[in-house]
């Protein structure tokens, strides 16, 4: 799936880009009214409690962008992926 905008964070890996073939956890979170509503949190400590977090990534995939365009930005989901060590 093509990502049009991606933000990746990973603890203790300054400047290195880590990529996981398959994320441990993936979910789509709705963003509403051009980003004015829809703040969401993902508890990575709970998801990766046994092993620790390798990376967290949020992205606007092609599917997410299509939803945003069709609804004129009223509903624009973003995909969240978490990779555990």
PDB file of N, CA, C and O in Angstrom, chain B, residues numbered from 101:
ATOM      1  N   UNK B 101       0.832  -1.155   0.000  1.00  0.00           N
ATOM      2  CA  UNK B 101       0.000   0.000   0.000  1.00  0.00           C
ATOM      3  C   UNK B 101       0.891   1.238   0.000  1.00  0.00           C
ATOM      4  O   UNK B 101       1.869   1.296   0.745  1.00  0.00           O
ATOM      5  N   UNK B 102       0.568   2.207  -0.813  1.00  0.00           N
ATOM      6  CA  UNK B 102       1.349   3.423  -0.912  1.00  0.00           C
ATOM      7  C   UNK B 102       1.038   4.344   0.262  1.00  0.00           C
ATOM      8  O   UNK B 102      -0.127   4.548   0.606  1.00  0.00           O
ATOM      9  N   UNK B 103       2.067   4.892   0.867  1.00  0.00           N
ATOM     10  CA  UNK B 103       1.893   5.857   1.953  1.00  0.00           C
ATOM     11  C   UNK B 103       2.199   7.245   1.412  1.00  0.00           C
ATOM     12  O   UNK B 103       3.268   7.469   0.844  1.00  0.00           O
ATOM     13  N   UNK B 104       1.277   8.169   1.583  1.00  0.00           N
ATOM     14  CA  UNK B 104       1.461   9.528   1.104  1.00  0.00           C
ATOM     15  C   UNK B 104       2.121  10.424   2.134  1.00  0.00           C
ATOM     16  O   UNK B 104       2.752  11.420   1.781  1.00  0.00           O
ATOM     17  N   UNK B 105       1.982  10.083   3.383  1.00  0.00           N
ATOM     18  CA  UNK B 105       2.630  10.839   4.449  1.00  0.00           C
ATOM     19  C   UNK B 105       2.889   9.875   5.586  1.00  0.00           C
ATOM     20  O   UNK B 105       1.987   9.149   6.004  1.00  0.00           O
ATOM     21  N   UNK B 106       4.111   9.860   6.090  1.00  0.00           N
ATOM     22  CA  UNK B 106       4.487   8.903   7.124  1.00  0.00           C
ATOM     23  C   UNK B 106       5.321   9.595   8.193  1.00  0.00           C
ATOM     24  O   UNK B 106       6.201  10.400   7.889  1.00  0.00           O
ATOM     25  N   UNK B 107       5.030   9.269   9.446  1.00  0.00           N
ATOM     26  CA  UNK B 107       5.842   9.709  10.572  1.00  0.00           C
ATOM     27  C   UNK B 107       6.236   8.456  11.334  1.00  0.00           C
ATOM     28  O   UNK B 107       5.372   7.690  11.763  1.00  0.00           O
ATOM     29  N   UNK B 108       7.540   8.242  11.507  1.00  0.00           N
ATOM     30  CA  UNK B 108       8.042   7.061  12.206  1.00  0.00           C
ATOM     31  C   UNK B 108       8.882   7.504  13.390  1.00  0.00           C
ATOM     32  O   UNK B 108       9.750   8.367  13.258  1.00  0.00           O
ATOM     33  N   UNK B 109       8.625   6.917  14.538  1.00  0.00           N
ATOM     34  CA  UNK B 109       9.448   7.176  15.714  1.00  0.00           C
ATOM     35  C   UNK B 109       9.904   5.850  16.289  1.00  0.00           C
ATOM     36  O   UNK B 109       9.177   4.857  16.257  1.00  0.00           O
ATOM     37  N   UNK B 110      11.116   5.849  16.814  1.00  0.00           N
ATOM     38  CA  UNK B 110      11.627   4.658  17.452  1.00  0.00           C
ATOM     39  C   UNK B 110      12.581   5.088  18.553  1.00  0.00           C
ATOM     40  O   UNK B 110      13.446   5.936  18.334  1.00  0.00           O
ATOM     41  N   UNK B 111      12.427   4.504  19.740  1.00  0.00           N
ATOM     42  CA  UNK B 111      13.250   4.902  20.873  1.00  0.00           C
ATOM     43  C   UNK B 111      14.699   4.448  20.710  1.00  0.00           C
ATOM     44  O   UNK B 111      14.971   3.367  20.188  1.00  0.00           O
ATOM     45  N   UNK B 112      15.608   5.283  21.161  1.00  0.00           N
ATOM     46  CA  UNK B 112      17.035   4.956  21.219  1.00  0.00           C
ATOM     47  C   UNK B 112      17.654   4.610  19.868  1.00  0.00           C
ATOM     48  O   UNK B 112      18.626   3.857  19.825  1.00  0.00           O
ATOM     49  N   UNK B 113      17.133   5.126  18.784  1.00  0.00           N
ATOM     50  CA  UNK B 113      17.669   4.835  17.456  1.00  0.00           C
ATOM     51  C   UNK B 113      17.819   6.131  16.669  1.00  0.00           C
ATOM     52  O   UNK B 113      17.303   6.230  15.555  1.00  0.00           O
ATOM     53  N   UNK B 114      18.492   7.097  17.203  1.00  0.00           N
ATOM     54  CA  UNK B 114      18.613   8.402  16.573  1.00  0.00           C
ATOM     55  C   UNK B 114      19.150   8.293  15.152  1.00  0.00           C
ATOM     56  O   UNK B 114      20.254   7.797  14.925  1.00  0.00           O
ATOM     57  N   UNK B 115      18.357   8.762  14.212  1.00  0.00           N
ATOM     58  CA  UNK B 115      18.800   8.824  12.830  1.00  0.00           C
ATOM     59  C   UNK B 115      18.698   7.544  12.029  1.00  0.00           C
ATOM     60  O   UNK B 115      18.994   7.562  10.834  1.00  0.00           O
ATOM     61  N   UNK B 116      18.298   6.445  12.620  1.00  0.00           N
ATOM     62  CA  UNK B 116      18.206   5.191  11.882  1.00  0.00           C
ATOM     63  C   UNK B 116      16.751   4.910  11.516  1.00  0.00           C
ATOM     64  O   UNK B 116      15.856   5.070  12.345  1.00  0.00           O
ATOM     65  N   UNK B 117      16.522   4.498  10.294  1.00  0.00           N
ATOM     66  CA  UNK B 117      15.192   4.137   9.852  1.00  0.00           C
ATOM     67  C   UNK B 117      15.037   2.628   9.953  1.00  0.00           C
ATOM     68  O   UNK B 117      15.742   1.881   9.276  1.00  0.00           O
ATOM     69  N   UNK B 118      14.134   2.190  10.778  1.00  0.00           N
ATOM     70  CA  UNK B 118      13.858   0.769  10.937  1.00  0.00           C
ATOM     71  C   UNK B 118      12.592   0.435  10.183  1.00  0.00           C
ATOM     72  O   UNK B 118      11.620   1.190  10.233  1.00  0.00           O
ATOM     73  N   UNK B 119      12.588  -0.661   9.499  1.00  0.00           N
ATOM     74  CA  UNK B 119      11.388  -1.083   8.802  1.00  0.00           C
ATOM     75  C   UNK B 119      11.055  -2.502   9.197  1.00  0.00           C
ATOM     76  O   UNK B 119      11.926  -3.372   9.229  1.00  0.00           O
ATOM     77  N   UNK B 120       9.833  -2.723   9.488  1.00  0.00           N
ATOM     78  CA  UNK B 120       9.336  -4.042   9.834  1.00  0.00           C
ATOM     79  C   UNK B 120       8.496  -4.555   8.676  1.00  0.00           C
ATOM     80  O   UNK B 120       7.643  -3.817   8.183  1.00  0.00           O
ATOM     81  N   UNK B 121       8.698  -5.776   8.224  1.00  0.00           N
ATOM     82  CA  UNK B 121       7.853  -6.299   7.160  1.00  0.00           C
ATOM     83  C   UNK B 121       6.393  -6.408   7.599  1.00  0.00           C
ATOM     84  O   UNK B 121       5.493  -6.103   6.817  1.00  0.00           O
ATOM     85  N   UNK B 122       6.154  -6.824   8.797  1.00  0.00           N
ATOM     86  CA  UNK B 122       4.797  -6.937   9.329  1.00  0.00           C
ATOM     87  C   UNK B 122       4.757  -6.286  10.700  1.00  0.00           C
ATOM     88  O   UNK B 122       5.512  -6.684  11.588  1.00  0.00           O
ATOM     89  N   UNK B 123       3.887  -5.287  10.898  1.00  0.00           N
ATOM     90  CA  UNK B 123       3.797  -4.679  12.216  1.00  0.00           C
ATOM     91  C   UNK B 123       3.153  -5.637  13.211  1.00  0.00           C
ATOM     92  O   UNK B 123       2.360  -6.500  12.836  1.00  0.00           O
ATOM     93  N   UNK B 124       3.505  -5.472  14.483  1.00  0.00           N
ATOM     94  CA  UNK B 124       2.910  -6.275  15.544  1.00  0.00           C
ATOM     95  C   UNK B 124       1.452  -5.892  15.747  1.00  0.00           C
ATOM     96  O   UNK B 124       0.617  -6.744  16.052  1.00  0.00           O
ATOM     97  N   UNK B 125       1.146  -4.604  15.576  1.00  0.00           N
ATOM     98  CA  UNK B 125      -0.188  -4.072  15.798  1.00  0.00           C
ATOM     99  C   UNK B 125      -0.472  -3.032  14.729  1.00  0.00           C
ATOM    100  O   UNK B 125       0.383  -2.197  14.435  1.00  0.00           O
ATOM    101  N   UNK B 126      -1.669  -3.073  14.139  1.00  0.00           N
ATOM    102  CA  UNK B 126      -2.052  -2.097  13.119  1.00  0.00           C
ATOM    103  C   UNK B 126      -3.521  -1.754  13.297  1.00  0.00           C
ATOM    104  O   UNK B 126      -4.355  -2.643  13.465  1.00  0.00           O
ATOM    105  N   UNK B 127      -3.842  -0.456  13.259  1.00  0.00           N
ATOM    106  CA  UNK B 127      -5.221  -0.004  13.405  1.00  0.00           C
ATOM    107  C   UNK B 127      -5.393   1.311  12.641  1.00  0.00           C
ATOM    108  O   UNK B 127      -4.448   2.086  12.494  1.00  0.00           O
ATOM    109  N   UNK B 128      -6.599   1.544  12.164  1.00  0.00           N
ATOM    110  CA  UNK B 128      -6.923   2.795  11.497  1.00  0.00           C
ATOM    111  C   UNK B 128      -7.680   3.678  12.482  1.00  0.00           C
ATOM    112  O   UNK B 128      -8.670   3.249  13.075  1.00  0.00           O
ATOM    113  N   UNK B 129      -7.214   4.907  12.653  1.00  0.00           N
ATOM    114  CA  UNK B 129      -7.836   5.860  13.575  1.00  0.00           C
ATOM    115  C   UNK B 129      -8.462   6.994  12.776  1.00  0.00           C
ATOM    116  O   UNK B 129      -7.808   7.567  11.905  1.00  0.00           O
ATOM    117  N   UNK B 130      -9.725   7.330  13.060  1.00  0.00           N
ATOM    118  CA  UNK B 130     -10.377   8.394  12.294  1.00  0.00           C
ATOM    119  C   UNK B 130      -9.923   9.787  12.725  1.00  0.00           C
ATOM    120  O   UNK B 130      -9.792  10.076  13.915  1.00  0.00           O
ATOM    121  N   UNK B 131      -9.693  10.622  11.753  1.00  0.00           N
ATOM    122  CA  UNK B 131      -9.429  12.044  11.959  1.00  0.00           C
ATOM    123  C   UNK B 131     -10.615  12.762  11.316  1.00  0.00           C
ATOM    124  O   UNK B 131     -10.951  12.498  10.162  1.00  0.00           O
ATOM    125  N   UNK B 132     -11.235  13.652  12.046  1.00  0.00           N
ATOM    126  CA  UNK B 132     -12.471  14.277  11.578  1.00  0.00           C
ATOM    127  C   UNK B 132     -12.313  15.778  11.375  1.00  0.00           C
ATOM    128  O   UNK B 132     -11.503  16.425  12.039  1.00  0.00           O
ATOM    129  N   UNK B 133     -13.084  16.313  10.464  1.00  0.00           N
ATOM    130  CA  UNK B 133     -13.178  17.751  10.215  1.00  0.00           C
ATOM    131  C   UNK B 133     -11.818  18.403  10.014  1.00  0.00           C
ATOM    132  O   UNK B 133     -11.432  19.316  10.744  1.00  0.00           O
ATOM    133  N   UNK B 134     -11.096  17.911   9.001  1.00  0.00           N
ATOM    134  CA  UNK B 134      -9.826  18.466   8.553  1.00  0.00           C
ATOM    135  C   UNK B 134      -8.770  18.497   9.649  1.00  0.00           C
ATOM    136  O   UNK B 134      -7.917  19.384   9.666  1.00  0.00           O
ATOM    137  N   UNK B 135      -8.824  17.528  10.571  1.00  0.00           N
ATOM    138  CA  UNK B 135      -7.842  17.417  11.636  1.00  0.00           C
ATOM    139  C   UNK B 135      -8.209  18.155  12.910  1.00  0.00           C
ATOM    140  O   UNK B 135      -7.429  18.164  13.862  1.00  0.00           O
ATOM    141  N   UNK B 136      -9.380  18.776  12.946  1.00  0.00           N
ATOM    142  CA  UNK B 136      -9.787  19.512  14.141  1.00  0.00           C
ATOM    143  C   UNK B 136     -10.268  18.588  15.250  1.00  0.00           C
ATOM    144  O   UNK B 136     -10.204  18.954  16.424  1.00  0.00           O
ATOM    145  N   UNK B 137     -10.745  17.402  14.903  1.00  0.00           N
ATOM    146  CA  UNK B 137     -11.226  16.428  15.892  1.00  0.00           C
ATOM    147  C   UNK B 137     -10.591  15.077  15.587  1.00  0.00           C
ATOM    148  O   UNK B 137     -10.237  14.779  14.446  1.00  0.00           O
ATOM    149  N   UNK B 138     -10.458  14.276  16.626  1.00  0.00           N
ATOM    150  CA  UNK B 138      -9.994  12.922  16.404  1.00  0.00           C
ATOM    151  C   UNK B 138      -8.632  12.625  16.963  1.00  0.00           C
ATOM    152  O   UNK B 138      -7.885  11.846  16.371  1.00  0.00           O
ATOM    153  N   UNK B 139      -8.278  13.218  18.085  1.00  0.00           N
ATOM    154  CA  UNK B 139      -7.003  12.893  18.715  1.00  0.00           C
ATOM    155  C   UNK B 139      -7.096  11.500  19.310  1.00  0.00           C
ATOM    156  O   UNK B 139      -8.023  11.202  20.063  1.00  0.00           O
ATOM    157  N   UNK B 140      -6.147  10.652  18.977  1.00  0.00           N
ATOM    158  CA  UNK B 140      -6.154   9.274  19.463  1.00  0.00           C
ATOM    159  C   UNK B 140      -4.805   8.932  20.074  1.00  0.00           C
ATOM    160  O   UNK B 140      -3.770   9.480  19.694  1.00  0.00           O
ATOM    161  N   UNK B 141      -4.843   8.030  21.012  1.00  0.00           N
ATOM    162  CA  UNK B 141      -3.615   7.578  21.661  1.00  0.00           C
ATOM    163  C   UNK B 141      -3.529   6.059  21.535  1.00  0.00           C
ATOM    164  O   UNK B 141      -4.540   5.358  21.588  1.00  0.00           O
ATOM    165  N   UNK B 142      -2.312   5.572  21.369  1.00  0.00           N
ATOM    166  CA  UNK B 142      -2.048   4.144  21.321  1.00  0.00           C
ATOM    167  C   UNK B 142      -1.064   3.852  22.450  1.00  0.00           C
ATOM    168  O   UNK B 142       0.025   4.426  22.488  1.00  0.00           O
ATOM    169  N   UNK B 143      -1.436   2.972  23.357  1.00  0.00           N
ATOM    170  CA  UNK B 143      -0.598   2.636  24.508  1.00  0.00           C
ATOM    171  C   UNK B 143       0.421   1.576  24.088  1.00  0.00           C
ATOM    172  O   UNK B 143       0.152   0.377  24.167  1.00  0.00           O
ATOM    173  N   UNK B 144       1.594   2.032  23.641  1.00  0.00           N
ATOM    174  CA  UNK B 144       2.617   1.103  23.157  1.00  0.00           C
ATOM    175  C   UNK B 144       3.229   0.294  24.288  1.00  0.00           C
ATOM    176  O   UNK B 144       3.697  -0.822  24.066  1.00  0.00           O
ATOM    177  N   UNK B 145       3.232   0.841  25.496  1.00  0.00           N
ATOM    178  CA  UNK B 145       3.762   0.085  26.631  1.00  0.00           C
ATOM    179  C   UNK B 145       2.908  -1.144  26.902  1.00  0.00           C
ATOM    180  O   UNK B 145       3.428  -2.202  27.257  1.00  0.00           O
ATOM    181  N   UNK B 146       1.609  -1.007  26.737  1.00  0.00           N
ATOM    182  CA  UNK B 146       0.718  -2.149  26.937  1.00  0.00           C
ATOM    183  C   UNK B 146       0.843  -3.152  25.789  1.00  0.00           C
ATOM    184  O   UNK B 146       0.849  -4.360  26.025  1.00  0.00           O
ATOM    185  N   UNK B 147       0.944  -2.666  24.555  1.00  0.00           N
ATOM    186  CA  UNK B 147       1.024  -3.553  23.394  1.00  0.00           C
ATOM    187  C   UNK B 147       2.321  -4.347  23.364  1.00  0.00           C
ATOM    188  O   UNK B 147       2.327  -5.513  22.967  1.00  0.00           O
ATOM    189  N   UNK B 148       3.420  -3.723  23.781  1.00  0.00           N
ATOM    190  CA  UNK B 148       4.729  -4.366  23.720  1.00  0.00           C
ATOM    191  C   UNK B 148       5.315  -4.527  25.114  1.00  0.00           C
ATOM    192  O   UNK B 148       6.520  -4.356  25.300  1.00  0.00           O
ATOM    193  N   UNK B 149       4.493  -4.848  26.081  1.00  0.00           N
ATOM    194  CA  UNK B 149       4.940  -4.891  27.471  1.00  0.00           C
ATOM    195  C   UNK B 149       6.048  -5.925  27.705  1.00  0.00           C
ATOM    196  O   UNK B 149       6.949  -5.679  28.506  1.00  0.00           O
ATOM    197  N   UNK B 150       6.001  -7.046  27.040  1.00  0.00           N
ATOM    198  CA  UNK B 150       6.981  -8.108  27.287  1.00  0.00           C
ATOM    199  C   UNK B 150       8.319  -7.843  26.590  1.00  0.00           C
ATOM    200  O   UNK B 150       9.372  -8.181  27.131  1.00  0.00           O
ATOM    201  N   UNK B 151       8.288  -7.254  25.415  1.00  0.00           N
ATOM    202  CA  UNK B 151       9.507  -7.135  24.621  1.00  0.00           C
ATOM    203  C   UNK B 151      10.021  -5.714  24.448  1.00  0.00           C
ATOM    204  O   UNK B 151      11.214  -5.523  24.215  1.00  0.00           O
ATOM    205  N   UNK B 152       9.172  -4.734  24.552  1.00  0.00           N
ATOM    206  CA  UNK B 152       9.562  -3.346  24.318  1.00  0.00           C
ATOM    207  C   UNK B 152       9.217  -2.908  22.909  1.00  0.00           C
ATOM    208  O   UNK B 152       8.972  -3.737  22.032  1.00  0.00           O
ATOM    209  N   UNK B 153       9.200  -1.611  22.700  1.00  0.00           N
ATOM    210  CA  UNK B 153       8.796  -1.024  21.419  1.00  0.00           C
ATOM    211  C   UNK B 153      10.001  -0.895  20.505  1.00  0.00           C
ATOM    212  O   UNK B 153      11.063  -0.431  20.921  1.00  0.00           O
ATOM    213  N   UNK B 154       9.830  -1.310  19.255  1.00  0.00           N
ATOM    214  CA  UNK B 154      10.873  -1.126  18.244  1.00  0.00           C
ATOM    215  C   UNK B 154      10.594   0.147  17.452  1.00  0.00           C
ATOM    216  O   UNK B 154      11.503   0.945  17.222  1.00  0.00           O
ATOM    217  N   UNK B 155       9.335   0.343  17.030  1.00  0.00           N
ATOM    218  CA  UNK B 155       8.992   1.571  16.323  1.00  0.00           C
ATOM    219  C   UNK B 155       7.478   1.783  16.326  1.00  0.00           C
ATOM    220  O   UNK B 155       6.693   0.847  16.479  1.00  0.00           O
ATOM    221  N   UNK B 156       7.103   3.046  16.152  1.00  0.00           N
ATOM    222  CA  UNK B 156       5.711   3.461  16.007  1.00  0.00           C
ATOM    223  C   UNK B 156       5.633   4.269  14.732  1.00  0.00           C
ATOM    224  O   UNK B 156       6.469   5.138  14.487  1.00  0.00           O
ATOM    225  N   UNK B 157       4.633   3.984  13.921  1.00  0.00           N
ATOM    226  CA  UNK B 157       4.513   4.682  12.644  1.00  0.00           C
ATOM    227  C   UNK B 157       3.060   5.057  12.404  1.00  0.00           C
ATOM    228  O   UNK B 157       2.164   4.229  12.568  1.00  0.00           O
ATOM    229  N   UNK B 158       2.828   6.303  12.017  1.00  0.00           N
ATOM    230  CA  UNK B 158       1.505   6.731  11.571  1.00  0.00           C
ATOM    231  C   UNK B 158       1.648   7.145  10.113  1.00  0.00           C
ATOM    232  O   UNK B 158       2.642   7.759   9.723  1.00  0.00           O
ATOM    233  N   UNK B 159       0.658   6.806   9.325  1.00  0.00           N
ATOM    234  CA  UNK B 159       0.744   7.130   7.912  1.00  0.00           C
ATOM    235  C   UNK B 159      -0.630   7.328   7.303  1.00  0.00           C
ATOM    236  O   UNK B 159      -1.627   6.769   7.760  1.00  0.00           O
ATOM    237  N   UNK B 160      -0.650   8.138   6.261  1.00  0.00           N
ATOM    238  CA  UNK B 160      -1.842   8.303   5.446  1.00  0.00           C
ATOM    239  C   UNK B 160      -1.639   7.427   4.217  1.00  0.00           C
ATOM    240  O   UNK B 160      -0.926   7.806   3.288  1.00  0.00           O
ATOM    241  N   UNK B 161      -2.263   6.264   4.215  1.00  0.00           N
ATOM    242  CA  UNK B 161      -2.118   5.339   3.096  1.00  0.00           C
ATOM    243  C   UNK B 161      -3.017   5.774   1.943  1.00  0.00           C
ATOM    244  O   UNK B 161      -3.816   6.699   2.089  1.00  0.00           O
ATOM    245  N   UNK B 162      -2.889   5.118   0.818  1.00  0.00           N
ATOM    246  CA  UNK B 162      -3.718   5.470  -0.335  1.00  0.00           C
ATOM    247  C   UNK B 162      -5.200   5.311  -0.004  1.00  0.00           C
ATOM    248  O   UNK B 162      -6.017   6.130  -0.425  1.00  0.00           O
ATOM    249  N   UNK B 163      -5.550   4.276   0.738  1.00  0.00           N
ATOM    250  CA  UNK B 163      -6.947   4.087   1.157  1.00  0.00           C
ATOM    251  C   UNK B 163      -7.405   5.235   2.051  1.00  0.00           C
ATOM    252  O   UNK B 163      -8.525   5.726   1.905  1.00  0.00           O
ATOM    253  N   UNK B 164      -6.550   5.665   2.971  1.00  0.00           N
ATOM    254  CA  UNK B 164      -6.877   6.772   3.861  1.00  0.00           C
ATOM    255  C   UNK B 164      -7.098   8.066   3.076  1.00  0.00           C
ATOM    256  O   UNK B 164      -8.033   8.816   3.356  1.00  0.00           O
ATOM    257  N   UNK B 165      -6.234   8.322   2.093  1.00  0.00           N
ATOM    258  CA  UNK B 165      -6.340   9.529   1.276  1.00  0.00           C
ATOM    259  C   UNK B 165      -7.629   9.505   0.455  1.00  0.00           C
ATOM    260  O   UNK B 165      -8.289  10.534   0.314  1.00  0.00           O
ATOM    261  N   UNK B 166      -7.989   8.349  -0.083  1.00  0.00           N
ATOM    262  CA  UNK B 166      -9.228   8.238  -0.866  1.00  0.00           C
ATOM    263  C   UNK B 166     -10.435   8.588  -0.003  1.00  0.00           C
ATOM    264  O   UNK B 166     -11.315   9.331  -0.438  1.00  0.00           O
ATOM    265  N   UNK B 167     -10.482   8.049   1.234  1.00  0.00           N
ATOM    266  CA  UNK B 167     -11.587   8.398   2.136  1.00  0.00           C
ATOM    267  C   UNK B 167     -11.623   9.905   2.395  1.00  0.00           C
ATOM    268  O   UNK B 167     -12.697  10.507   2.407  1.00  0.00           O
ATOM    269  N   UNK B 168     -10.461  10.510   2.601  1.00  0.00           N
ATOM    270  CA  UNK B 168     -10.395  11.940   2.851  1.00  0.00           C
ATOM    271  C   UNK B 168     -10.872  12.763   1.673  1.00  0.00           C
ATOM    272  O   UNK B 168     -11.572  13.760   1.853  1.00  0.00           O
ATOM    273  N   UNK B 169     -10.503  12.359   0.470  1.00  0.00           N
ATOM    274  CA  UNK B 169     -10.920  13.083  -0.727  1.00  0.00           C
ATOM    275  C   UNK B 169     -12.430  12.929  -0.959  1.00  0.00           C
ATOM    276  O   UNK B 169     -13.123  13.904  -1.248  1.00  0.00           O
ATOM    277  N   UNK B 170     -12.925  11.704  -0.828  1.00  0.00           N
ATOM    278  CA  UNK B 170     -14.354  11.465  -1.071  1.00  0.00           C
ATOM    279  C   UNK B 170     -15.250  12.199  -0.073  1.00  0.00           C
ATOM    280  O   UNK B 170     -16.372  12.573  -0.412  1.00  0.00           O
ATOM    281  N   UNK B 171     -14.769  12.405   1.144  1.00  0.00           N
ATOM    282  CA  UNK B 171     -15.573  13.098   2.158  1.00  0.00           C
ATOM    283  C   UNK B 171     -15.145  14.555   2.318  1.00  0.00           C
ATOM    284  O   UNK B 171     -15.587  15.228   3.250  1.00  0.00           O
ATOM    285  N   UNK B 172     -14.297  15.047   1.426  1.00  0.00           N
ATOM    286  CA  UNK B 172     -13.800  16.426   1.456  1.00  0.00           C
ATOM    287  C   UNK B 172     -13.123  16.766   2.783  1.00  0.00           C
ATOM    288  O   UNK B 172     -13.209  17.900   3.255  1.00  0.00           O
ATOM    289  N   UNK B 173     -12.451  15.786   3.381  1.00  0.00           N
ATOM    290  CA  UNK B 173     -11.697  15.996   4.607  1.00  0.00           C
ATOM    291  C   UNK B 173     -12.499  15.851   5.885  1.00  0.00           C
ATOM    292  O   UNK B 173     -11.939  15.958   6.976  1.00  0.00           O
ATOM    293  N   UNK B 174     -13.789  15.611   5.777  1.00  0.00           N
ATOM    294  CA  UNK B 174     -14.606  15.445   6.980  1.00  0.00           C
ATOM    295  C   UNK B 174     -14.201  14.174   7.713  1.00  0.00           C
ATOM    296  O   UNK B 174     -14.154  14.159   8.943  1.00  0.00           O
ATOM    297  N   UNK B 175     -13.910  13.113   6.978  1.00  0.00           N
ATOM    298  CA  UNK B 175     -13.419  11.859   7.554  1.00  0.00           C
ATOM    299  C   UNK B 175     -12.129  11.499   6.833  1.00  0.00           C
ATOM    300  O   UNK B 175     -12.152  11.190   5.641  1.00  0.00           O
ATOM    301  N   UNK B 176     -11.014  11.535   7.535  1.00  0.00           N
ATOM    302  CA  UNK B 176      -9.715  11.227   6.940  1.00  0.00           C
ATOM    303  C   UNK B 176      -8.922  10.362   7.899  1.00  0.00           C
ATOM    304  O   UNK B 176      -8.192  10.890   8.737  1.00  0.00           O
ATOM    305  N   UNK B 177      -9.046   9.049   7.799  1.00  0.00           N
ATOM    306  CA  UNK B 177      -8.343   8.173   8.740  1.00  0.00           C
ATOM    307  C   UNK B 177      -6.838   8.170   8.507  1.00  0.00           C
ATOM    308  O   UNK B 177      -6.358   8.509   7.425  1.00  0.00           O
ATOM    309  N   UNK B 178      -6.109   7.781   9.542  1.00  0.00           N
ATOM    310  CA  UNK B 178      -4.670   7.544   9.459  1.00  0.00           C
ATOM    311  C   UNK B 178      -4.406   6.155  10.043  1.00  0.00           C
ATOM    312  O   UNK B 178      -5.050   5.745  11.009  1.00  0.00           O
ATOM    313  N   UNK B 179      -3.474   5.454   9.458  1.00  0.00           N
ATOM    314  CA  UNK B 179      -3.134   4.113   9.904  1.00  0.00           C
ATOM    315  C   UNK B 179      -1.980   4.188  10.888  1.00  0.00           C
ATOM    316  O   UNK B 179      -0.979   4.860  10.639  1.00  0.00           O
ATOM    317  N   UNK B 180      -2.130   3.490  12.008  1.00  0.00           N
ATOM    318  CA  UNK B 180      -1.106   3.432  13.052  1.00  0.00           C
ATOM    319  C   UNK B 180      -0.543   2.027  13.084  1.00  0.00           C
ATOM    320  O   UNK B 180      -1.297   1.057  13.152  1.00  0.00           O
ATOM    321  N   UNK B 181       0.790   1.905  13.035  1.00  0.00           N
ATOM    322  CA  UNK B 181       1.456   0.612  13.112  1.00  0.00           C
ATOM    323  C   UNK B 181       2.488   0.647  14.239  1.00  0.00           C
ATOM    324  O   UNK B 181       3.251   1.605  14.362  1.00  0.00           O
ATOM    325  N   UNK B 182       2.507  -0.397  15.052  1.00  0.00           N
ATOM    326  CA  UNK B 182       3.461  -0.520  16.140  1.00  0.00           C
ATOM    327  C   UNK B 182       4.257  -1.807  15.923  1.00  0.00           C
ATOM    328  O   UNK B 182       3.687  -2.873  15.688  1.00  0.00           O
ATOM    329  N   UNK B 183       5.561  -1.688  16.005  1.00  0.00           N
ATOM    330  CA  UNK B 183       6.430  -2.863  15.899  1.00  0.00           C
ATOM    331  C   UNK B 183       7.117  -3.112  17.232  1.00  0.00           C
ATOM    332  O   UNK B 183       7.796  -2.232  17.760  1.00  0.00           O
ATOM    333  N   UNK B 184       6.945  -4.294  17.766  1.00  0.00           N
ATOM    334  CA  UNK B 184       7.602  -4.675  19.025  1.00  0.00           C
ATOM    335  C   UNK B 184       8.928  -5.374  18.703  1.00  0.00           C
ATOM    336  O   UNK B 184       9.098  -5.922  17.614  1.00  0.00           O
ATOM    337  N   UNK B 185       9.857  -5.351  19.651  1.00  0.00           N
ATOM    338  CA  UNK B 185      11.164  -5.992  19.452  1.00  0.00           C
ATOM    339  C   UNK B 185      11.008  -7.499  19.393  1.00  0.00           C
ATOM    340  O   UNK B 185      11.995  -8.216  19.231  1.00  0.00           O
TER     341      UNK B 185
END
